[in-house]
Amino acid sequence: GQGEELEPLNEKAIKTGATKIYIEDVKEEFVTEFIWPTLKAGAVYEGKYLLGTSFARPLIAKRLVEIARKEGAEAIAHGATGKGNDQVRFELTVKALAPDLKIVAPWREWDIRSREDAIDYATARNIPVPVKKDRPYSMDRNLWHLSHEGADLESPWNEPQNDLFMICTPPEQAPDKPEYVEIEFEKGIPVKLNGEALGPVEMIEKLNTIAAAHGVGICDMVENRLVGMKSRGVYETPAGTVLYAAHRELEYLCLDRATMHYKEMIALRYAELVYDGVWYHPLRKAIDAFVDVTQETVTGLVRMKLFKGSVTPAGAKSPYSLYNEEFSTFGRDEVYNQKDAEGFINLFGLPMKVRALMEQKS
């Protein structure tokens, strides 16, 4: 889903020494096999990051392995730096799917120690690169998001400048009137946008356009990298931000307390697994099985309000809703004898009472 970035690649590949290049459309697989499971799990890394680069790498590496087998290759190379997470994600996928293949990592093996070194290397060999010394951001784009790292962003004190954003409208420049969107889910998966049935790719593309126009989806965070250091990144994830918020609202209606609370714990671990590049670990597959059971009743319609960078709930309904107005009302009801609550409180609070009596005595 990189868009226009793909257009010059064929010519670039051949000019820089390749004998063959594969450019494949794997957007639908990306959404259905990587994005949707992570969305259903509610996995968010360190409370902010929607894992846009993290779950793209296993798919890229999977196709690299498949093509390597087809071409009879002995090794797979990648351009990830020796300080980042992507080297781990690429290589762990290769180890999981093709442990016999060798890994070539120029950043670790050659005399390249910085992005400027890499630009100089490319320039000396007439290899065009999108990154320039006057805008040396490390960027990764796909259907789900666009990430920015490096340059002035390396200081957490520096606010991202508006010209950094390539997808989202800066919130202060967004329309002065809010827009409402309605998203329909079936078993945790978004299937309709504003009443229109859409395929997985089209769903994200259309919602990206709508949400980005309202400045929704900008995330600025300092995160803990897997390799042991903190890094600062700015992410643009418009559709993802809306979908996560809408999915969460539906779960508030449809999941019981015990299941929701346990799923919240599972979501943290799921996010770590995805971030750490162990997509093909048995634990992730096992958590998927748990999550799929929780999503059996996460079906319904959610309305979200988009306004100047914010996304807020504006209504939700589901045929499986556990919210019951007759039970929740402050008016007169016959749900249970409210005098029974006294006994419940006495039993529930008994451990605290016993401890307090002990402390008084001692």
N, C-alpha and C positions, 0 to 999 in steps of 0.2 A: 503493500500500500504506500510506497514511497512517492508515487505520482511522477512528476516531471523529472525527478532525479534519474529515472531509468532510461530516458530517451537517448542520451549520448553514450551509454555504456558499451554498446556493441562496438562502435568505432574505437572507443578508448581502449577496450580490451585487446583488439587486434593490433592497434598501433603500439601498444606497450608490451607486445610479445606473446600474447595468448594465441593458441591455435584454435580454440573453441570456447564459446561462452554460452552458458545456460541462463536465460532470463525466464522465470516461470511465475505464473499467477497462482499463489497459494493463499490468497486472502481468505477464501471461504474456510479452508482448513484452519487457518490462523484463528478465525473467530470461533468456529464450532468446537475445535479440539483444544484450544488454549485459553481464549478469552472467556467463553461462556462458563467453563468449569471454575475458573478463578472468580468470576463474578458471583456465581451461585454460592461459592464458599464464603463470599464476603471478605476475601483476603486483601488486606491493605498493609503494606510494609511500613512499620513505625508510624501508623496512624495517618499517613499522608499519601505515600507513593502507590499509584495504581498499577505498577509493575509492567509498564509498557515495553521497556527494553528487555526486562527479565524473561518474559515468556515468549518473546520473539526469537531469542537466541536458540532455544532448543529446536524450534522448527527449522531455522536456517541450518543448524548443524545436522539435523536429521536428513535434510535434502542433500547436504554435502556428502554425507555417508552414502546415500543411495546413488549419487552421481559418481562418487569415487569407485564404488563397486561396478557400476556400469562401464566406466572407463578403464578399469583395471589399475587404478592409482594405488600407490604405496603410502601416500601421506596426504594430510589435509593441512592447509596453511590458513592462518587468520591474522588480521591486522590489529588485534586488540593490544593495548598497552600492557606492560608488566605490573601496573599499579592498580588496575581496575578489576571489576567483577566479570566483564565479558570473557576474558581469557578462561576463567573457571567454567562459565556456562557452556562455552563452545567445547572445551576439552572434556568436561564430564559427560556431555552428551555423546561425544565420540567414544569415550571409554565404555559407556553403557551399551552402545549399539555396535561398535566395531573396535574392540580392544586391541586388535592386531595392527591397526593403522597408526602410522607415525604422525607426530604433530610438529609443524614448522611454525615458529612464532618469532618473526624478525625483530620485534621490539625487545625481545629477551636475548636474542642470539647475535644480532648485528650491533653496530655502533650507533644506535638510535636511542637517545635519552630524553627527548622532548618532542612536543608537537612541531616546534620550529625545525628540529633536526629532520623530522619526517617530511615537512614541506620542502626543505632544502634538497633532500634526497630526490623527491619527485620533480622538482623544478630542474635539477641538473640533468634529468633524463627525459625532459619534455612530457612528463605525465601530468595532465591537468587534474587539479584537486579543487573541491569546492571551498575548502578552508584556506583563508588568506591570513597573512601575518597581522593585518590590521583588523581582522575579525576572526580570531583564532579559536572560536568556540568549538567544542566537541559536541556535535549534534547527531541525534539518531531519530529518524522519522519512520513511522509506519502508520497503518490505518488507525491505530488506537491513540497514538500520542506523538509528540515531538519533544525531545529533551535537549537541554542546553547546559553545558558545563564549561568551566575554564575562564580564561581572560579576567575581566573585572569581577566576575561572579565568584572568583576564588576567595574574595573577602566577603564574609557574611554581613558585613556592615554596609556593603554597596547594594542599594536598591536596584533591581533589574530595570533597565531603561525601556521605554515603550517600543523603541525600534528593535528590541530583541525579539518580540513576539511575531511569529510568522503564521500563526493560525488564529489565535484569539484576538479579538478587539480589546484594547486596554479598557478596563471597566469604566473609567471615567469618560471614555468616548463612546460607550455603548448607548443604545436608545434610551430615552427618558421614560418610555412606556414599557411595562413588563410584558412578557409573552408566556402563555400557558401551553404546555405540551402534555398530552395524555399517552401513557405507555401501557400497553397490555402485555401481561406476562402469562406464560403457560409453563407450569412446573419450574419456575425460576428463570425462564428464558424469555427475553423480550421478543414478541412476535408482531405487534402492531404499534404504529406511531400515528397518533391523531386519527385513529380509526382505520388506517390503511395497513393491510398486511404486507410486510416487507421481509425479504430474505436477510440473512445475517449481515452480509457486507453492506447492503443498501441501508439497513437499519442504522448502522454506525455512520455511514457517509452522510445521510440526511440529518441525523441528530447532531453530528459534528458541525454542520453548516449552521443549524439553528442556534445551538448553544454557544458556538464561537462568536457569533454576532453580538451576543449579550455579555461577552467577556467571561463566560463561565468556563472553568477548567484550568485556571492558572494555579500551579502549586510551586511554592518556593520553600525548599527545605534543606537542612543539613542532616545528612543520613550517615549511618554507620555502614561502611563498606564491609564486605565479607573479608577482604584482605587485611583489615585491622585499623584502617584510618577513617576519619570522617571526611566527607566530601559535600560540597554544596551544589545542588542542581535545581534548575527551574524547568518545570514540566508543563506542557500544554496538552490537556486531555479533556476536551469539551464533552463529547458524547459519553465517555466513561464516567465522568463526574456525575452526570445526570442519571445514568443507568444505575450506578452504585447507590445513589441516594433514593431513587425510586424503588429499587429492589429491597432496600432496607425498610422502607415504609410498608411495603406489602408483608414483609416478614413480621413486623410489629403486630399486624392483624392476625396472621395465620399460624404463627408458631407459639406453642405453649412456653411457659416460663423456663422450665428445666431444659427443654431442647434448645431454646434460644441462647440461654446462658452457656450451655456446653458448646454450642456451635461457635460462640464468640471466642472461646478458648482455642478451639480447633482452627479458627480462621487465622489466628496469630501464627500458629505453627505452619499452616499452609503457605502463608505469605513468606515466611522464612525459607521454606523449601524452594519456592519459586525464585525468590531473590538469590538464593545460594546456588542456583543452577542445577539442582538435583530433580529436575522435572520427571525423569524416568526412574525415580526411586520408588520402591514398592509402597513406602509409607504414603506418598502422595496419592497413589491409586487407591489405597485403602481408605484414605480420607474422602476421596471422591465417592466411594460407595456410601459412606455415612451421609455426606452432603446430599446425594441424590434422594435418599429416603426423606430427609428433612424438606426437600423441595416438592414432594408429591402434592402438597396442598398450597404451594406458593403460586397461586393462579389468581389473577384479578386485574383491576385497572387502577392506575395511579396517575394523579394529575400533579404536575410540578410547575412552579412559578420561577421563571428566569428573569433576573433583573440586575444589571450592573455588577456582574461577577458572582452573584449569589444564586443558589438554587434551593428553594424551600418547598416543602410539601403543601399541596392545596387540595387534598382529598384522596381517599383511597377506598376501594371496595372490593370484596371478594366473596364468592359463594362459599368459601371455606373459612370465613372470618370467625375468629373466636371471641370477638367483641360482641357483647350482648347488652343492648341498651336497657332491657328489663332488669338485668342483673346489676348494671353499673349506675342506674339512676339514683339521684339523691331524693327522689320522691318516694311515696309510700310503696312498698313492695312486700312480697312474701317469699323472697329468695331463701332466707333462713331466719330463724329466731335470733335476732341480734344479741339476745342475752347469752347465747352460746359462745359468743366471742370472748366472754370473760374467762370461761374454762380453758379455751384455746390459749389465751394470753398467759394464764397461770402456768400451764404446762410448758409452753414455748419459752417462757422466761425463767423457768425453774433453775437451770444451771447458773444463770446470772444471780438469782436470788441466793442460792446456796453459797456462791463465792462471796457475795456481799456480807452474808452472815458470818462466814469464816473470817473475813477481814475485820469486821466489827469486834469479834471475839478476841482476835489476836492483837 
